[in-house]
Amino acid sequence: MLIQPRTEIFDSLKSGPTLPLSLLSAVRLAVKEFDVSLVDQRIDADWRSTLEKAIRNGAWATAITSVTGRQLIYAAQAAQLSKKLGAKVIWGGVHATLLDWQVLKDGLADIVVRGEGEVTLLELLHALKQETPLDAVQGISFLKEGRLVRTSDRKFIDLASMPDVPYQLAGEAYVFSRKGRKALYFETSRGCPNACDYCYNTAFHKRRWRPEPGASVLGRLTRLKRNFPQVGHISIVDDNFLADRKRALEIASGLLKLDLGLTYQVQGANVNDVDRLSEHDLHLLKRSGCVRLDMGVESGSKKIIAQMNKRLDLGAVQRVNKKLKEHGIVPWYNFMAGFPGETKEDLYSTLSLLLDLTRRNPDALVSPIYCLAPYPGTNMYSKAVDLGVEFPKTTRDWGRFSLDKPLAPGMSEVDIETLASLYFFSIFVDKKIDEYDTFPGIALAARLYRPIARFRLSRLLLKPAPEKTIFEILVELKQKAICLREHL
């Protein structure tokens, strides 16, 4: 039984929940030998009853994943219920990989799968089913007589050797809409070669970028379109799609020739890589169906960029903004705040850049300004520890962190309430809510509120923010409406 916990607020603004791709990818070997089903807290208001019924009907193991933050609270609820009902709890994902000892000590899992789950999970399920020793399964952690056991790390998998992701386990509820086109998540590579201090990649993927060959990617896309003809848009979830320019353009050329009727967006691209693309390259991307490139900028302060070990030329950001506008490709820029030593002047530099990019390119989009999460295993975590920051001692306490509230107050001169308000106002500063065909009422409210949000950000008039409370109530009502719709 796969369990998808609830996620952050912004995910709730989309027309449908995002596909639990990490869970589906993890079982793409196991699904051929075991019966697998999915429980999703985002669309099942009565998920406890669904889970209880499944376990009483024979489900003997549950697999859970969670990112660091509020999602851990909901994941812990599912884990506790699963254990109470007698099922083995397997926990994977980035948070559990980096803090396996804590998840196990807290009694929330029987086994932690570290790193990639495809091969590990299959071997683990065989061992559990046959009641053979777990010590022989690579890439897992568990407690043995109260002592932490970590088996040897498993080598990274060859993506091209893996079977297709079993999208059918999720069903139509996860084919969300992007500007009228049904959309699915899709992966073509893992990892990133860069060494940004805040990024989980340095600890999880060891700075190794592992691509699936272009021909293999095109084959998967062809099969996906054949099996799901209603899908017209693909969201590529790679951390660094353009790390190999030749491969990226090979995929673009292939899509152009195949004429599958797909548009696509890239969730992970590097500003410098995009800046190096020629006019011909950008023209090819556009013709092949590329409609959006997401890039990490993080800060408008040169001091903060240098401090986070991010090799970024702010001049390249402006050049890319201009190039993508000319070629009709939407840029999406990711921003963060709450860095160690970040001053109000640094923050104002970030806001000035964010507003300038969207002014010069009205189609440009920006992420909500996320609060920095110093993940264990990253250099930023070590820096925070050196600054005297005390991190949570339990998994549930890590759940106090969210993308709109800093985990480590005191790292920045900017107070918690200001950072939370930045996240809220930056949701509405551009047209990003229109990207996902959300409920008409929310979309209209966002458009009407946009000038106010931009004004408040430009003047740093962030408090008080009573509209934030109203917005959270509307999002909760939308979440309930989605649950109701799925049960009708």
N, C-alpha and C positions, 0 to 999 in steps of 0.2 A: 504494500500500500504506500503510494507516494503522497506526501503531505506538503502542500504549498501554503506557507503562512501569509497572513495579510502583509501588505507593503505600505510604503509611504504615501502621503497625501496626493502628490502629483500624479502617481499612477492611476489614482481613482478618477482623474479628469478625462481619461480616454474613453472612447465609446465602448470598449470592452477590456477585460483584464489582459495584461501582457502574458504571452506564452511562457510557462515555466520551463524554459529551454534547458536549464542546467539539470533539472530532474529528468526530463525526457532523454537527454543525452546520456546521463549516467546509466540508464536502464536499457540502452539500445542493444546490448548483448544479452542481458538478463531476460528481456521480454520474449526472447525466442525459446526459453526453457521454463519460465515461471509465469504464472498469471499475475498481471500487474494492473492496478487501477489507481485512480487519482482522487484525492480529496483536496479541495481548494477552499480555504477559509474566506477568500475574497468573494466567492459567488455562492457559497453554501452557508446560509445563516444558521442552519442546524447541523453544522459539520460534526459536532460531537456525536449526535445520533447516527450519522452516516458512518463515522469511524467505528463506533461501538458495534453497529450491525455487521460491518465488514469483518471485524475481528471475531465476533461470535460465529460468523459463517465460515471461518477458517483462515482468515488472513493472519499469519504468524509473525510477520515482521513489518515495521514501518520505516520508511526512509524519509528523512527530513533534511532540508537545507535552509540556510538563513544567512543573510548579510549581517554585518555588525550594525546594531542599532535597535530601533523599536520593534522590528520584525522578530527579534529574539524572544520578546515577551509572548507573542502568539505561538511561536515555534515551541516554546517551553510548555505551554498549555497542552499542545497536541502530544508532546513527548510524555508528559505526566499521565495523561489519560491512556495512552498506548501501553505504558508500563503497568498501570493499574489493571488494565484488562488482560495482561499477560503476554503482550506482543513484545518481541525484541525490537529495540529502538536503535536504528543506524543513523548517525548524523554526519553529513558531509558539507562541503562548501568551504569558502575562504575562512570564515570565522572559526569554524570547528577545526580546520587544518592548523591554523596558527595558535589556537588556544585549546588543543585537544585535552590537555590535562585538566583544565578548568571545567569543561563541559562534562567530562567523566566524573570528576570529583563532586560536582553538583548533583549527580544522580540523574542527569537528563538523557543520557545515552548509555547503551550497553557497549557499543562499538563506534568509534569515529573513523570514517574513511578520509584519509589525508590525500590532498591533491586530486588528480583526475579519478573519476569513479568507475569508468566503463568496465575495465578488466577486474579491478579490485572488487567491485560489488558482485560481479558474477561469481568469482572465486569464494567470496565471503558467504554468499547465499548457499553455495554448495556445502561449505564447511558447516554452516549452521544446520542445514537440513540433514546432513549425514552425521552430525555430532562428532566431527573430527577436530583436532586441536587447531586453534586460531593462529598459533605461532607461525604456521607455514604460509599464511596469507600476507603477501607484501602490502605495505601502504596502509596499515590500520593501527589504531591504538585502542587499548582496552585495559581494564583493571583486573589483575590476577592476585587474589588474596590481599587486596588493598594496595597493591603495588602497580604503578603505571608500566605497561608494556607497550613499547613502540617497535613494531616489526620494521624491517629494512624498507627504505623508500622504494617505490616502484618507478621504473623508468617511464619517461613520457611516452604516450602512445603515438602511433603513426595514424594521423587523422584519415588518410586516404584508405586505410585498411578497415575502417569502421563501417558498419552498415548504416543505412539512412536513419535519421532520427524518427522514432515512432510518433509522428504528429497525431496519428489517429487516436492515441490514448487521451488526448485533450479534447478533441471535438470542436464543433462550430463555435462554442462560447469564446474561444481564444483567437478567432480570426477577427481582430479588431479592424476598424476602418480608418484609413488615412486619406483624407480628401476624397471620399467616395470610393476608394479602392480597398478591397479586402486585403489585409496584410498579415504576414507571418514573420517571425524571427528566423534568422539563418546565420550559420557560422562558417567561415572559410579559413580561419587561422586562430592560433592561441598565443598569448604572451606578447611581450614587447621588449626590444633591445635597450630601451632607454632606462635611466637610473633616477627618475624623479623621486625625491625623498619621501613623498606622501603616498606613493603608489604601492598597492598590494603585489604588483607584478614582480618586484624585486625578491619578495619572500616566497610567493606562490609558484611563479613560473621561472624563477631564477634568472630573469632577464633573457630568457631564450624565446625567440620568436619562431613559431613552428607553423608554416603554411601548408595547406593542402594544395597540391598542384592544380593549376588552372583548369586542365582538362577534366579532372575529377570533380571540381566544383561545378563546372558546366553540366556534367552528367547528373549530378544531384539536383540541380535546378530544373533540368528537363524532366526528371522523374517527379519532382515536387509539383510542377505545373500539370503534369499528366494526372497525378493522383488528386490534386486539389485545383481543378480548373477555375474555381471561383476566385482564387488568389490573384491579385493584380499588382501587389507591391511587396517587396522584400526589405526587411530591416536587418542589415548585416551587423552583427553584434561584436565583431572583432575589436580588439584593443588597438590594433595598428594595421589597418587594411592596406595602407600604401607603403609599408616598410620595404616592399620590393616593387618598384614602379613597373618593371617589365611584366611581372605576374598580374598586377592589378589591371594593366592595359590589355593583357591577354584575355582576362575574364570579360572586360568591357567589349573587346572586339568579338568575342564568342557570343555574348548576349545580343550584339547587333546582328550577327549572322543568323542566330537561331530564331530571332524575332518571336520570343515567347509572350510578348505582350506584358512584360513586367517593367515596372519602375522600381528603383531601389534607393535606399539611403544607407550611408555608412556611419555607424555610431562611433567608430574610433579612427581618427586620422590625426596626423601630426601637422601642425601649421607649416613647419619648414618643408615637409615633404610636398604639401600642396603648393607652396610657393615655388618649388622647383619644377612643377609641371608646366609644360609649354602650352601655347595657345592651341596647338593641334591636340595635345593630350586632353585638355579640358573640353575641347569640342567633341572628342571621341567619347568621353565620359557622359556628356550631356546626351549625345545621340544614342548611346547604349541604354539610356533610361535612368541615369543618376540624377536625382532631384535634390539630394541634400548630403552635405558632408559635416560631420560633427568633429570639433577640434577642441583640445584643451588649451585654454589661455590662462586660466586660474586667477591671475592678478594683473592689474595695470601698473603695479609698482616694480620698477627694475630691481629694487633692493630685495623684495620678497621673491621675485623670480630667481634671482641669483642664490638666495638663501635655500630655496627648495631644490636646487641643483637641476633646474629645468632649462635646457638649452633652447631659449626662445628669444627671437628678435622681435620686439614690439612693432618695429617698422614692417616686418613680414606680415603681421596680423592685418595691418591696414592695406597692404598690397593684395593679400588674399581676399579681403573683403571686397575690393574693387574688381578683381579678376572674376570672382564668382558671380558678382552682380552682372557683369558684362555677359557671362555665359549662361545666365539663367539657372544657376545652381544655388540652392539656399544654403548659407553657412549657419551652423549652430555652434555657438561658442560656450564652453563650460567655464564657470567661475566658482571660486571658493573664497572663504574668509575665515579668520580665526587663527592665522598663523602665529607662531612664536614671535614676539616683538613687533607685531603688526600695529601700526599707529592709525589714528584717524586720518592722517594725511595719506597713508598708504591705501586705506580703504577708499578715500575720496578719489584717488587715482584710478582704482578699479571701477568705481561707479562712472567716472568721466569717460573711461574707455568704453565701457558697456553701452552707455547712452550714445556716444559718438558713433560706434559701429552701427547701431540700429538707426541712427539719423542719416548716415551716409548711404546706408543700404536698407531701405524700408522692409525688405524681405528677410533680412538677417534676424536670426533668433538667438536667444541666450538662455542658458539654463537658469533655474532659480539659483541664487547665490548660496551654494551649499556650505555648511559648516565643516571645517577640517576634521577628519577622523584620523588620528595618528594610529594606524593599524599596527598591532604587534608584529615585529619582524622587519618593519621599515625603519629607515634612518630617522624619519620624523618622530617615531615613537621613542627612539633612543634620545633624541634631543629633548623631547618633552620630559622624559625621566630625569635627565640631567638638570632640567629647570625646576625639578621638585614636584612635578605633577604626579598625583596619586591616581592610578588607574583602578577601575572596578576590580573587586576581589571575587565576584561571582558572575556567572553568565547573565542572570537576571538583572544585575546592576548595569551590565553593558547595554541592556535594553533601554536604559534611561537616555542613551544617546539617540539623536535623530538628525536627519539632514538639516533641520531648521533650528537646532540648538547645539551649542558646542559641548563636547564631552569634557573638555579640560579648561574650565574658566581660569583666568590668570595667565594663560599663554599670550593673550592679546590684550592690548589696552582697551579694546572695544568690548562693551558689556554684553551680557547674554541676551538681554531683551532687544538690543540693537541688532544683533546678528539674526535673531529670530524674525524680526521685522523685515530685515533685508531679504530673507528667503521669501517671505510672503509677497512683498511688493514686486520683487523681480519676476514672480510668476506672471504678472499682468503687464509687464513693460513692453511686450511685443505681441506677435500674433500666434504664439506657439500653441495656445489652447485650440486654435482653429485647425491645427495640424491633425487632430485626432477625432474629429467629428463627434465631439462630446454632446451632452444633452443641450438642446437649443437654448434653454433658459440660462444655463451656466455660460455658454458661449456669448450670448447677448450681454450678460452682466459683465463679462470680462472685457468686451469691446468698449462698453460705456465707462468702465473703470480705468481703462488704460491711460488716458491723459492725467488722471489724478495720481496714478502710480508713478508715472514718469516725473511728474512735478515733485512729489514727495521724495523720490530718490535723488533728484537733481539738487534739492535743497537740504537733503538729509533730515527731512521732517518725518521721523520714523515713529515717534511716540506722541500720544497714545495711538493704538490701532484697533478700535472696536470692530472695524470691518473684518479683521482677521477671525474673530470669533464667529461672526455671521457666516463667513466663507466655510469654516470648518463644519458648521451645522449643515450647510448645503451639501458639502461633500459626503457627510455621513448619511444624509437622506438619499443621495444618489447611490451610495453603496447598498443601502437597503433595497432600493428599486432594482438594482442589478440582481441581487439575491432573489427577489420576488419573481423577476422575469425568468430566471433560470429554473424556477420551480413550477412555472405555469405550463 
